[in-house]
Amino acid sequence: MSVFNREAAVRLILLRLARLGAELGKPALAQADEQTRLFGEASHLDSIGLVTLMSDLEEDIHRACGVRIVIADERAMSRLTSPFRRVGLLADHLVELVAAAQA
């Protein structure tokens, strides 16, 4: 089992955003950081882009850690602060999901 910490989660998300930005012709995504918004008015992603990001991250995590996770689960959808709002919040959510799956 691979150790998957917050730093690794942020790196993975930023790498995925840069690749997605290149595919979508949105170079600003290559400059993302932990405060980058993932949805809403200030985001460079539409709903399809966000779904693509989640799907790609689920596959990346499976390859890196050997576990299958579902990022948009009931717990994530019911939180007062959405883990999909910013990169940093998503990183925290991914670490929780991977830790639970590895337990």
N, CA, C and O atoms as CSV, one atom per row, in Angstrom:
chain,resi,resn,atom,element,x,y,z
A,1,MET,N,N,0.827,-1.183,0.000
A,1,MET,CA,C,0.000,0.000,0.000
A,1,MET,C,C,0.872,1.247,0.000
A,1,MET,O,O,1.862,1.331,0.726
A,2,SER,N,N,0.501,2.174,-0.795
A,2,SER,CA,C,1.233,3.417,-0.899
A,2,SER,C,C,0.699,4.438,0.109
A,2,SER,O,O,-0.503,4.489,0.371
A,3,VAL,N,N,1.599,5.248,0.671
A,3,VAL,CA,C,1.184,6.316,1.564
A,3,VAL,C,C,0.631,7.457,0.720
A,3,VAL,O,O,1.278,7.926,-0.217
A,4,PHE,N,N,-0.558,7.888,1.060
A,4,PHE,CA,C,-1.208,8.962,0.310
A,4,PHE,C,C,-1.540,10.067,1.300
A,4,PHE,O,O,-2.535,9.990,2.021
A,5,ASN,N,N,-0.696,11.101,1.331
A,5,ASN,CA,C,-0.899,12.202,2.259
A,5,ASN,C,C,-1.424,13.441,1.521
A,5,ASN,O,O,-1.631,13.417,0.308
A,6,ARG,N,N,-1.629,14.502,2.268
A,6,ARG,CA,C,-2.210,15.714,1.696
A,6,ARG,C,C,-1.325,16.300,0.592
A,6,ARG,O,O,-1.822,16.741,-0.444
A,7,GLU,N,N,-0.031,16.301,0.821
A,7,GLU,CA,C,0.893,16.833,-0.188
A,7,GLU,C,C,0.772,16.050,-1.500
A,7,GLU,O,O,0.735,16.639,-2.581
A,8,ALA,N,N,0.712,14.731,-1.396
A,8,ALA,CA,C,0.555,13.897,-2.589
A,8,ALA,C,C,-0.783,14.172,-3.267
A,8,ALA,O,O,-0.867,14.199,-4.495
A,9,ALA,N,N,-1.823,14.377,-2.473
A,9,ALA,CA,C,-3.151,14.659,-3.028
A,9,ALA,C,C,-3.152,15.983,-3.785
A,9,ALA,O,O,-3.689,16.069,-4.890
A,10,VAL,N,N,-2.555,17.009,-3.198
A,10,VAL,CA,C,-2.502,18.309,-3.875
A,10,VAL,C,C,-1.722,18.198,-5.179
A,10,VAL,O,O,-2.159,18.707,-6.211
A,11,ARG,N,N,-0.569,17.534,-5.136
A,11,ARG,CA,C,0.237,17.358,-6.359
A,11,ARG,C,C,-0.566,16.655,-7.449
A,11,ARG,O,O,-0.548,17.066,-8.610
A,12,LEU,N,N,-1.264,15.599,-7.065
A,12,LEU,CA,C,-2.053,14.834,-8.027
A,12,LEU,C,C,-3.159,15.700,-8.650
A,12,LEU,O,O,-3.360,15.678,-9.864
A,13,ILE,N,N,-3.865,16.453,-7.819
A,13,ILE,CA,C,-4.942,17.316,-8.321
A,13,ILE,C,C,-4.378,18.372,-9.262
A,13,ILE,O,O,-4.939,18.607,-10.332
A,14,LEU,N,N,-3.270,19.015,-8.875
A,14,LEU,CA,C,-2.699,20.074,-9.711
A,14,LEU,C,C,-2.197,19.527,-11.042
A,14,LEU,O,O,-2.333,20.183,-12.075
A,15,LEU,N,N,-1.623,18.336,-11.021
A,15,LEU,CA,C,-1.179,17.699,-12.258
A,15,LEU,C,C,-2.368,17.416,-13.168
A,15,LEU,O,O,-2.323,17.695,-14.366
A,16,ARG,N,N,-3.425,16.863,-12.596
A,16,ARG,CA,C,-4.635,16.570,-13.368
A,16,ARG,C,C,-5.247,17.848,-13.936
A,16,ARG,O,O,-5.679,17.868,-15.089
A,17,LEU,N,N,-5.287,18.920,-13.132
A,17,LEU,CA,C,-5.840,20.188,-13.613
A,17,LEU,C,C,-5.023,20.742,-14.770
A,17,LEU,O,O,-5.588,21.253,-15.737
A,18,ALA,N,N,-3.707,20.649,-14.685
A,18,ALA,CA,C,-2.851,21.131,-15.771
A,18,ALA,C,C,-3.122,20.353,-17.057
A,18,ALA,O,O,-3.224,20.940,-18.134
A,19,ARG,N,N,-3.239,19.031,-16.940
A,19,ARG,CA,C,-3.526,18.203,-18.124
A,19,ARG,C,C,-4.903,18.522,-18.694
A,19,ARG,O,O,-5.074,18.622,-19.909
A,20,LEU,N,N,-5.876,18.680,-17.812
A,20,LEU,CA,C,-7.230,18.999,-18.252
A,20,LEU,C,C,-7.265,20.379,-18.903
A,20,LEU,O,O,-7.949,20.579,-19.907
A,21,GLY,N,N,-6.536,21.320,-18.336
A,21,GLY,CA,C,-6.456,22.657,-18.912
A,21,GLY,C,C,-5.885,22.634,-20.320
A,21,GLY,O,O,-6.351,23.362,-21.197
A,22,ALA,N,N,-4.871,21.795,-20.537
A,22,ALA,CA,C,-4.288,21.666,-21.878
A,22,ALA,C,C,-5.304,21.080,-22.854
A,22,ALA,O,O,-5.403,21.525,-23.997
A,23,GLU,N,N,-6.058,20.078,-22.397
A,23,GLU,CA,C,-7.070,19.448,-23.251
A,23,GLU,C,C,-8.211,20.411,-23.591
A,23,GLU,O,O,-8.735,20.401,-24.705
A,24,LEU,N,N,-8.584,21.239,-22.616
A,24,LEU,CA,C,-9.738,22.133,-22.796
A,24,LEU,C,C,-9.360,23.503,-23.345
A,24,LEU,O,O,-10.231,24.338,-23.591
A,25,GLY,N,N,-8.072,23.736,-23.537
A,25,GLY,CA,C,-7.635,25.045,-24.011
A,25,GLY,C,C,-7.803,26.113,-22.944
A,25,GLY,O,O,-8.120,27.263,-23.252
A,26,LYS,N,N,-7.589,25.731,-21.683
A,26,LYS,CA,C,-7.708,26.672,-20.558
A,26,LYS,C,C,-6.382,26.676,-19.792
A,26,LYS,O,O,-6.249,26.015,-18.762
A,27,PRO,N,N,-5.403,27.429,-20.307
A,27,PRO,CA,C,-4.067,27.410,-19.706
A,27,PRO,C,C,-4.025,27.883,-18.264
A,27,PRO,O,O,-3.074,27.567,-17.550
A,28,ALA,N,N,-5.020,28.629,-17.815
A,28,ALA,CA,C,-5.043,29.094,-16.425
A,28,ALA,C,C,-5.051,27.920,-15.448
A,28,ALA,O,O,-4.579,28.060,-14.320
A,29,LEU,N,N,-5.574,26.773,-15.858
A,29,LEU,CA,C,-5.607,25.609,-14.968
A,29,LEU,C,C,-4.207,25.095,-14.645
A,29,LEU,O,O,-4.013,24.436,-13.624
A,30,ALA,N,N,-3.238,25.386,-15.499
A,30,ALA,CA,C,-1.858,24.974,-15.229
A,30,ALA,C,C,-1.243,25.810,-14.108
A,30,ALA,O,O,-0.211,25.437,-13.551
A,31,GLN,N,N,-1.864,26.926,-13.780
A,31,GLN,CA,C,-1.372,27.813,-12.716
A,31,GLN,C,C,-2.144,27.623,-11.415
A,31,GLN,O,O,-2.034,28.450,-10.511
A,32,ALA,N,N,-2.912,26.563,-11.308
A,32,ALA,CA,C,-3.754,26.325,-10.133
A,32,ALA,C,C,-2.910,26.158,-8.874
A,32,ALA,O,O,-1.742,25.772,-8.929
A,33,ASP,N,N,-3.536,26.462,-7.739
A,33,ASP,CA,C,-2.932,26.223,-6.432
A,33,ASP,C,C,-4.027,25.736,-5.478
A,33,ASP,O,O,-5.139,25.442,-5.916
A,34,GLU,N,N,-3.726,25.648,-4.191
A,34,GLU,CA,C,-4.699,25.102,-3.241
A,34,GLU,C,C,-5.972,25.932,-3.135
A,34,GLU,O,O,-7.014,25.408,-2.738
A,35,GLN,N,N,-5.911,27.203,-3.477
A,35,GLN,CA,C,-7.075,28.082,-3.373
A,35,GLN,C,C,-7.908,28.124,-4.658
A,35,GLN,O,O,-8.960,28.763,-4.685
A,36,THR,N,N,-7.459,27.463,-5.704
A,36,THR,CA,C,-8.173,27.490,-6.982
A,36,THR,C,C,-9.560,26.888,-6.829
A,36,THR,O,O,-9.726,25.794,-6.289
A,37,ARG,N,N,-10.546,27.620,-7.313
A,37,ARG,CA,C,-11.934,27.152,-7.264
A,37,ARG,C,C,-12.142,26.096,-8.339
A,37,ARG,O,O,-11.643,26.215,-9.458
A,38,LEU,N,N,-12.890,25.060,-7.975
A,38,LEU,CA,C,-13.146,23.966,-8.909
A,38,LEU,C,C,-14.524,24.046,-9.549
A,38,LEU,O,O,-14.761,23.406,-10.574
A,39,PHE,N,N,-15.433,24.813,-8.970
A,39,PHE,CA,C,-16.719,25.026,-9.619
A,39,PHE,C,C,-17.253,26.388,-9.221
A,39,PHE,O,O,-16.777,26.992,-8.260
A,40,GLY,N,N,-18.233,26.866,-9.952
A,40,GLY,CA,C,-18.820,28.171,-9.679
A,40,GLY,C,C,-18.293,29.229,-10.632
A,40,GLY,O,O,-17.572,28.930,-11.584
A,41,GLU,N,N,-18.662,30.452,-10.362
A,41,GLU,CA,C,-18.331,31.559,-11.252
A,41,GLU,C,C,-16.838,31.755,-11.472
A,41,GLU,O,O,-16.417,32.050,-12.591
A,42,ALA,N,N,-16.038,31.599,-10.438
A,42,ALA,CA,C,-14.598,31.857,-10.547
A,42,ALA,C,C,-13.816,30.648,-11.061
A,42,ALA,O,O,-12.589,30.701,-11.139
A,43,SER,N,N,-14.497,29.576,-11.407
A,43,SER,CA,C,-13.826,28.357,-11.853
A,43,SER,C,C,-13.634,28.349,-13.363
A,43,SER,O,O,-14.408,28.945,-14.113
A,44,HIS,N,N,-12.588,27.663,-13.782
A,44,HIS,CA,C,-12.341,27.458,-15.211
A,44,HIS,C,C,-12.931,26.133,-15.688
A,44,HIS,O,O,-12.785,25.772,-16.855
A,45,LEU,N,N,-13.597,25.410,-14.788
A,45,LEU,CA,C,-14.201,24.126,-15.137
A,45,LEU,C,C,-15.722,24.257,-15.198
A,45,LEU,O,O,-16.330,24.922,-14.358
A,46,ASP,N,N,-16.320,23.628,-16.182
A,46,ASP,CA,C,-17.773,23.497,-16.186
A,46,ASP,C,C,-18.105,22.162,-15.512
A,46,ASP,O,O,-17.206,21.479,-15.022
A,47,SER,N,N,-19.380,21.790,-15.486
A,47,SER,CA,C,-19.765,20.569,-14.786
A,47,SER,C,C,-19.137,19.323,-15.412
A,47,SER,O,O,-18.754,18.398,-14.696
A,48,ILE,N,N,-19.030,19.293,-16.733
A,48,ILE,CA,C,-18.400,18.144,-17.397
A,48,ILE,C,C,-16.912,18.091,-17.060
A,48,ILE,O,O,-16.363,17.009,-16.848
A,49,GLY,N,N,-16.265,19.233,-17.010
A,49,GLY,CA,C,-14.850,19.280,-16.641
A,49,GLY,C,C,-14.627,18.784,-15.223
A,49,GLY,O,O,-13.653,18.081,-14.956
A,50,LEU,N,N,-15.529,19.147,-14.307
A,50,LEU,CA,C,-15.416,18.697,-12.920
A,50,LEU,C,C,-15.606,17.186,-12.822
A,50,LEU,O,O,-14.871,16.515,-12.098
A,51,VAL,N,N,-16.576,16.656,-13.537
A,51,VAL,CA,C,-16.807,15.207,-13.546
A,51,VAL,C,C,-15.595,14.482,-14.138
A,51,VAL,O,O,-15.184,13.439,-13.628
A,52,THR,N,N,-15.034,15.026,-15.197
A,52,THR,CA,C,-13.839,14.433,-15.811
A,52,THR,C,C,-12.683,14.423,-14.820
A,52,THR,O,O,-11.970,13.427,-14.701
A,53,LEU,N,N,-12.498,15.532,-14.112
A,53,LEU,CA,C,-11.443,15.608,-13.104
A,53,LEU,C,C,-11.631,14.528,-12.052
A,53,LEU,O,O,-10.674,13.837,-11.704
A,54,MET,N,N,-12.842,14.371,-11.541
A,54,MET,CA,C,-13.105,13.372,-10.496
A,54,MET,C,C,-12.830,11.955,-10.999
A,54,MET,O,O,-12.207,11.150,-10.306
A,55,SER,N,N,-13.288,11.667,-12.182
A,55,SER,CA,C,-13.085,10.336,-12.759
A,55,SER,C,C,-11.594,10.046,-12.950
A,55,SER,O,O,-11.118,8.959,-12.621
A,56,ASP,N,N,-10.868,11.022,-13.481
A,56,ASP,CA,C,-9.425,10.847,-13.677
A,56,ASP,C,C,-8.709,10.649,-12.351
A,56,ASP,O,O,-7.815,9.810,-12.244
A,57,LEU,N,N,-9.098,11.420,-11.338
A,57,LEU,CA,C,-8.474,11.280,-10.027
A,57,LEU,C,C,-8.751,9.911,-9.406
A,57,LEU,O,O,-7.867,9.320,-8.786
A,58,GLU,N,N,-9.964,9.411,-9.569
A,58,GLU,CA,C,-10.282,8.075,-9.041
A,58,GLU,C,C,-9.369,7.020,-9.667
A,58,GLU,O,O,-8.889,6.123,-8.975
A,59,GLU,N,N,-9.134,7.128,-10.960
A,59,GLU,CA,C,-8.244,6.176,-11.645
A,59,GLU,C,C,-6.798,6.358,-11.207
A,59,GLU,O,O,-6.087,5.379,-10.981
A,60,ASP,N,N,-6.357,7.621,-11.086
A,60,ASP,CA,C,-4.987,7.895,-10.638
A,60,ASP,C,C,-4.746,7.297,-9.254
A,60,ASP,O,O,-3.700,6.699,-9.006
A,61,ILE,N,N,-5.705,7.457,-8.363
A,61,ILE,CA,C,-5.566,6.944,-6.998
A,61,ILE,C,C,-5.554,5.419,-7.002
A,61,ILE,O,O,-4.809,4.800,-6.243
A,62,HIS,N,N,-6.368,4.821,-7.845
A,62,HIS,CA,C,-6.349,3.357,-7.942
A,62,HIS,C,C,-4.972,2.866,-8.381
A,62,HIS,O,O,-4.433,1.914,-7.816
A,63,ARG,N,N,-4.413,3.522,-9.388
A,63,ARG,CA,C,-3.088,3.119,-9.863
A,63,ARG,C,C,-2.008,3.357,-8.804
A,63,ARG,O,O,-1.111,2.531,-8.636
A,64,ALA,N,N,-2.093,4.478,-8.097
A,64,ALA,CA,C,-1.051,4.838,-7.131
A,64,ALA,C,C,-1.163,4.064,-5.813
A,64,ALA,O,O,-0.151,3.697,-5.215
A,65,CYS,N,N,-2.391,3.822,-5.370
A,65,CYS,CA,C,-2.599,3.266,-4.025
A,65,CYS,C,C,-3.227,1.883,-4.017
A,65,CYS,O,O,-3.246,1.218,-2.981
A,66,GLY,N,N,-3.741,1.444,-5.155
A,66,GLY,CA,C,-4.348,0.120,-5.217
A,66,GLY,C,C,-5.724,0.025,-4.583
A,66,GLY,O,O,-6.199,-1.075,-4.301
A,67,VAL,N,N,-6.374,1.167,-4.354
A,67,VAL,CA,C,-7.723,1.154,-3.778
A,67,VAL,C,C,-8.677,1.872,-4.721
A,67,VAL,O,O,-8.290,2.768,-5.471
A,68,ARG,N,N,-9.918,1.458,-4.659
A,68,ARG,CA,C,-10.969,2.110,-5.439
A,68,ARG,C,C,-11.758,3.012,-4.507
A,68,ARG,O,O,-12.189,2.593,-3.433
A,69,ILE,N,N,-11.941,4.251,-4.929
A,69,ILE,CA,C,-12.737,5.196,-4.148
A,69,ILE,C,C,-13.771,5.838,-5.059
A,69,ILE,O,O,-13.636,5.829,-6.283
A,70,VAL,N,N,-14.797,6.390,-4.446
A,70,VAL,CA,C,-15.799,7.191,-5.151
A,70,VAL,C,C,-15.724,8.576,-4.522
A,70,VAL,O,O,-16.087,8.755,-3.359
A,71,ILE,N,N,-15.257,9.546,-5.283
A,71,ILE,CA,C,-15.030,10.883,-4.738
A,71,ILE,C,C,-16.338,11.586,-4.401
A,71,ILE,O,O,-16.450,12.218,-3.351
A,72,ALA,N,N,-17.311,11.483,-5.270
A,72,ALA,CA,C,-18.598,12.167,-5.054
A,72,ALA,C,C,-19.570,11.224,-4.347
A,72,ALA,O,O,-20.602,10.845,-4.901
A,73,ASP,N,N,-19.222,10.854,-3.116
A,73,ASP,CA,C,-20.082,9.954,-2.352
A,73,ASP,C,C,-21.107,10.749,-1.543
A,73,ASP,O,O,-21.094,11.980,-1.554
A,74,GLU,N,N,-21.988,10.046,-0.849
A,74,GLU,CA,C,-23.044,10.702,-0.067
A,74,GLU,C,C,-22.480,11.637,0.986
A,74,GLU,O,O,-23.009,12.725,1.211
A,75,ARG,N,N,-21.405,11.208,1.630
A,75,ARG,CA,C,-20.805,12.029,2.673
A,75,ARG,C,C,-20.306,13.361,2.107
A,75,ARG,O,O,-20.481,14.413,2.722
A,76,ALA,N,N,-19.687,13.300,0.932
A,76,ALA,CA,C,-19.183,14.523,0.305
A,76,ALA,C,C,-20.326,15.447,-0.091
A,76,ALA,O,O,-20.237,16.663,0.078
A,77,MET,N,N,-21.382,14.876,-0.610
A,77,MET,CA,C,-22.499,15.670,-1.101
A,77,MET,C,C,-23.302,16.304,0.036
A,77,MET,O,O,-23.995,17.299,-0.178
A,78,SER,N,N,-23.215,15.740,1.240
A,78,SER,CA,C,-24.024,16.244,2.349
A,78,SER,C,C,-23.266,17.219,3.257
A,78,SER,O,O,-23.849,17.751,4.202
A,79,ARG,N,N,-22.011,17.456,2.995
A,79,ARG,CA,C,-21.224,18.366,3.832
A,79,ARG,C,C,-21.656,19.816,3.640
A,79,ARG,O,O,-22.062,20.221,2.551
A,80,LEU,N,N,-21.563,20.579,4.708
A,80,LEU,CA,C,-21.880,22.003,4.627
A,80,LEU,C,C,-20.867,22.733,3.756
A,80,LEU,O,O,-21.236,23.611,2.975
A,81,THR,N,N,-19.598,22.377,3.885
A,81,THR,CA,C,-18.555,22.933,3.027
A,81,THR,C,C,-18.187,21.867,2.002
A,81,THR,O,O,-17.605,20.838,2.347
A,82,SER,N,N,-18.522,22.114,0.766
A,82,SER,CA,C,-18.288,21.131,-0.285
A,82,SER,C,C,-16.797,20.883,-0.502
A,82,SER,O,O,-16.021,21.833,-0.607
A,83,PRO,N,N,-16.395,19.622,-0.569
A,83,PRO,CA,C,-14.994,19.316,-0.865
A,83,PRO,C,C,-14.631,19.617,-2.326
A,83,PRO,O,O,-13.470,19.499,-2.719
A,84,PHE,N,N,-15.610,19.997,-3.108
A,84,PHE,CA,C,-15.365,20.294,-4.522
A,84,PHE,C,C,-15.204,21.787,-4.783
A,84,PHE,O,O,-15.048,22.212,-5.928
A,85,ARG,N,N,-15.244,22.581,-3.715
A,85,ARG,CA,C,-15.161,24.032,-3.867
A,85,ARG,C,C,-13.768,24.490,-4.300
A,85,ARG,O,O,-13.630,25.287,-5.227
A,86,ARG,N,N,-12.728,23.977,-3.617
A,86,ARG,CA,C,-11.355,24.398,-3.910
A,86,ARG,C,C,-10.421,23.187,-3.897
A,86,ARG,O,O,-10.746,22.136,-3.345
A,87,VAL,N,N,-9.269,23.360,-4.512
A,87,VAL,CA,C,-8.273,22.287,-4.592
A,87,VAL,C,C,-7.909,21.770,-3.205
A,87,VAL,O,O,-7.860,20.557,-3.003
A,88,GLY,N,N,-7.654,22.651,-2.250
A,88,GLY,CA,C,-7.251,22.225,-0.910
A,88,GLY,C,C,-8.304,21.382,-0.216
A,88,GLY,O,O,-7.979,20.394,0.443
A,89,LEU,N,N,-9.566,21.766,-0.360
A,89,LEU,CA,C,-10.650,20.991,0.243
A,89,LEU,C,C,-10.771,19.618,-0.404
A,89,LEU,O,O,-11.029,18.624,0.274
A,90,LEU,N,N,-10.584,19.568,-1.711
A,90,LEU,CA,C,-10.629,18.282,-2.408
A,90,LEU,C,C,-9.474,17.394,-1.949
A,90,LEU,O,O,-9.656,16.191,-1.761
A,91,ALA,N,N,-8.304,17.969,-1.771
A,91,ALA,CA,C,-7.150,17.188,-1.303
A,91,ALA,C,C,-7.449,16.554,0.052
A,91,ALA,O,O,-7.169,15.374,0.263
A,92,ASP,N,N,-8.020,17.338,0.971
A,92,ASP,CA,C,-8.377,16.794,2.287
A,92,ASP,C,C,-9.364,15.632,2.146
A,92,ASP,O,O,-9.233,14.607,2.815
A,93,HIS,N,N,-10.333,15.805,1.282
A,93,HIS,CA,C,-11.350,14.765,1.057
A,93,HIS,C,C,-10.710,13.495,0.495
A,93,HIS,O,O,-11.040,12.391,0.928
A,94,LEU,N,N,-9.800,13.645,-0.463
A,94,LEU,CA,C,-9.149,12.477,-1.060
A,94,LEU,C,C,-8.341,11.706,-0.016
A,94,LEU,O,O,-8.361,10.475,0.004
A,95,VAL,N,N,-7.635,12.430,0.846
A,95,VAL,CA,C,-6.841,11.769,1.885
A,95,VAL,C,C,-7.753,10.961,2.807
A,95,VAL,O,O,-7.422,9.832,3.172
A,96,GLU,N,N,-8.895,11.529,3.185
A,96,GLU,CA,C,-9.852,10.808,4.035
A,96,GLU,C,C,-10.358,9.539,3.346
A,96,GLU,O,O,-10.415,8.471,3.956
A,97,LEU,N,N,-10.722,9.666,2.072
A,97,LEU,CA,C,-11.263,8.518,1.339
A,97,LEU,C,C,-10.241,7.397,1.192
A,97,LEU,O,O,-10.562,6.223,1.377
A,98,VAL,N,N,-9.010,7.769,0.857
A,98,VAL,CA,C,-7.964,6.759,0.676
A,98,VAL,C,C,-7.645,6.087,2.017
A,98,VAL,O,O,-7.485,4.868,2.073
A,99,ALA,N,N,-7.554,6.866,3.083
A,99,ALA,CA,C,-7.273,6.285,4.413
A,99,ALA,C,C,-8.370,5.293,4.803
A,99,ALA,O,O,-8.075,4.215,5.319
A,100,ALA,N,N,-9.624,5.649,4.560
A,100,ALA,CA,C,-10.743,4.749,4.887
A,100,ALA,C,C,-10.679,3.484,4.044
A,100,ALA,O,O,-10.950,2.392,4.543
A,101,ALA,N,N,-10.323,3.620,2.775
A,101,ALA,CA,C,-10.267,2.455,1.888
A,101,ALA,C,C,-9.099,1.540,2.227
A,101,ALA,O,O,-9.167,0.333,1.997
A,102,GLN,N,N,-8.029,2.109,2.771
A,102,GLN,CA,C,-6.862,1.306,3.116
A,102,GLN,C,C,-6.966,0.683,4.496
A,102,GLN,O,O,-6.185,-0.206,4.834
A,103,ALA,N,N,-7.918,1.138,5.296
A,103,ALA,CA,C,-8.050,0.649,6.677
A,103,ALA,C,C,-8.546,-0.784,6.728
A,103,ALA,O,O,-8.710,-1.341,7.813
